């Protein structure tokens, strides 16, 4: 199972400015982001303390659900 960070890098550089791109770009730029993390609690806790934009947690929740589905197939 790859890390959530690795999963999110698919959204970097998208032309469409949406929450997924915004979060992926922020994760890439944040050198303290837990890049090897795979668990919801670890990533969610980090985001709660370092929230990059107002709806980042809801964007994360949606993307983490998709990540779990894809990684468990």
N, C-alpha and C positions, 0 to 999 in steps of 0.2 A: 504494500500500500504506500503510495507516494504521499508526501506531506501536502497539507492544505496550501502552503505557499507555492509549491510546484504546480498544483492544480490551478491556482489563481493567475499564474503567469500567462495563461492563454488569453486573458483579457487585457493585458498590457498592449498599448499601441493601437487599440481599436479606434476607429475614426469616430464612432458614436460615443458622445460624452454621456455615459450613464454611471450609475453607482458602482457597477462591477469594475469598469475601467478605472474609476476614481480610487476605489479600494485597492486594486492591483497595483496601480502606480504608486500609491502611498506605501504599500507593503514593500515594494521594491526599493523605494528611497529611504525607508526607515531601517537603518542598520541594526537596530535592537530588536526588530520583529523576530519572534521565535520561528525561524525558517524550517526547522525540522518537526515542528508540532503537528500532530494529527488529531488531537482530541479537542472537542468543542469547548470544554471548560478552560483549557489552557489558553486557547486563542481568544475566546470571549473575555476572559479576565484581562488579558493584555489590552484588548481593544477598549474595555471599560475604563482603564486607567490612562489610555493614550488615544482617546477617540479623535480620529482625523477630521470628521465632518459630522453634521447633525444626525443624519440617518444611517451612519455607518453600521450600527449594530443590526438594524433591520436588513440591510443589504447583506451583511455577513450571515445572518440567520438563513436567508433564502439560498445563498450560495453554498453554505455548509450542507444544507439538505441535499442539494444537487451533487455535491462532492461525495457525500456518503452513498448516494444511490449509484453513482458512476463507479466508485471505488469498490463497492461490494457486489457488482455484477460479475 
